[in-house]
């Protein structure tokens, strides 16, 4: 996943953004002012910066301009403000900001903005490798499509027996020992149930909460109660 730098002078905002984005599998760096933000940018080379506009030493727009003028704006920046105006948002985007989020920021808006910023800056896939042995005037897409279980050996098609598929992750069906007290059997089932969904969603507490129909705080307490190891499901690692 991505490394995200959160720059905000409010401790509560930094802590909450860090918790939410960590649950999504991102690595989070924190800074409370422009000086710390400069140092964190040099140290961690973040993939994305969430930058507050109103800070006590240097405001976010000035820091954004500084990065742009010195060739350091190599990552997308999302501006945040609780007192922003249309003019402020326009000015920020003019100097290189990708988006502007107005506080209080809803969970959906935050995750959508982060996802869009990271998708836009993701590296493009490499072009397909050329087919060896074909004349330059023969386009690969013009070749007939061979079935998946057929290979060419010496120019003669032959059937290939597919190898058994190895399923990764936890199985969606498991056996449980029923000759045990009801509470123990229920806890064992629930633990396996949540471990399956955590593995399936790559450790995203937000998506597991949506899939299982539980509020995030309740889900977290439930996982702790069942002894589910949350650390191994991390993908890295309304407001």
Secondary structure, 3 states (H helix, E strand, C coil): CCEEEEECCCHHHHHHHHHHHHHCCCEEEEECCHHHHHHHHHHHCCCEEEEECCCCCCCHHHHHHHHHHCCCCCCEEEEEECCCCHHHHHHHHHCCCCEEEECCCCHHHHHHHHHHHHHHCCCCCCCCCCCCCCCCCCCHHHCCCCCCCEEEECCEEEECCCCCCCCCCCCCCCCCCCCCCHHHHHHHHHHHHHHHHHHHCCCCHHHHHHHHCCCHHHHHHHHHHHCCCCHHHCCCCCC
